[in-house]
Amino acid sequence: MEYSHRYRAYPTQAVAERLQHHLDVHRQLYNHVRWDYERAPEDDKPSEYDQNNSLPEWKQRWPVFSELHSKAAQATVARFHRNLSNLRKKKEKGYNVGRLTRQVPAEYRSVTYNQSGFDLDEKRGHQKYTAVRFSKIGWVKIRYSRTIPNRATIKEVTVKKERTGEWFVSFSLETDDADLPEKPAVESLNASNSVGIDLGIRNYIHTSDGTTVDWLDLDDEYERLHREQRKLSRKEHGSNNYERQRRTVAKVKRRIQRKVLDYQHKLTTWLVTEYDAVFVEDLDVTEMLQGDRNARNKQDAAWRQFINLLEYKADLYGTHVVQVEAAGTTKECASCGVETAKPIWVREHSCPSCGFETDRDANAAMNVLERGFQELGLGWPESTPVETVAATDTADFQRVSASHVVETGSLPP
């Protein structure tokens, strides 16, 4: 299993200047790799292997590249080809995309050391701090908020400068799957220890057993963001005042992102510890963001990030997480299977065939649960939440506010 730990870094001024210099040299190398690739004939484009072999020659012709650690330079070459591969995949899916562009200083903000070129010394720091050394740069103090497990292997280390001016160090770790908790047997799963999740619009999530979690209230944060952005628009571009205000805007955006991420961490931890199996819709988030006026709310939801966190924590806590087909979960009746079209403003499900009535999102969550069992080859269990689901005119649904999730990190049983 692969995962990462991220730490706030506090380089000295001298080390920060060297880090910034190396960032810029890596940016130049990335642009050179792009130039070398673009100028080659269409039928003879250099591969990542070819360009790695060209690095010694480039270092002789342009001595500035010789300042870089060899593994870090190879990671920069790999970065270009990874971006190229992602671009190619989007084209294959029908997206209208162009070519990779040159990287400007403001956009290129991270460097990766693969396998070597770094050294973590846990004894060098004191209290909650330690230090990591980067080859040809020096020691960088980091806030060691959580220790790296002894069973984990450090595969690579990335140092990054955020738009706010803060530095962070991320360790990419690998753990043997044998050290992870064993997941429950698929045959033991049933409606009482499993849950289907509908990622909704009115609520952040709605579970098949009747729990709803509200959206985060980010109105104050967005009001401040818009205020700071208006101030930024009145500054002269490129001036010191503009740069200071740009960092202020970046800090407000970072606060919003961190609140969403913290909220998702606590919510996903509750789900994987409460249930043996969690079933969730496989959403096309990109298409949904382009679909209607609700794009900002959907972006705040960060549903793809939410699903990725669920899958990551499923391995850590020994829980099954399965993505199911999302199409039709709202239209299909969870009781009899008959499809009924519903406009987005209709929030209740009322089946004209069997008369089953419930909340629109509750119906979708139960369909997700059923599809999850089918995906695992279990079929629909005899005892289902449909038999005891609350009707739309009752108050039996358990509503949990987002502020409760953020403040306590848990949900009621």
PyMOL commands that set and color helices and strands:
alter all, ss='L'
color gray80, all
select helices_A, chain A and resi 13-39+48-61+63-67+70-92+177-179+186-188+219-233+240-274+285-289+295-301+303-317+360-375+385-387+402-408
alter helices_A, ss='H'
color red, helices_A
select strands_A, chain A and resi 2-10+110-114+118-121+129-134+138-143+153-161+167-174+194-199+205-207+211-213+277-282+320-325+348-350+357-359+398-400
alter strands_A, ss='S'
color yellow, strands_A
deselect
rebuild
show_as cartoon
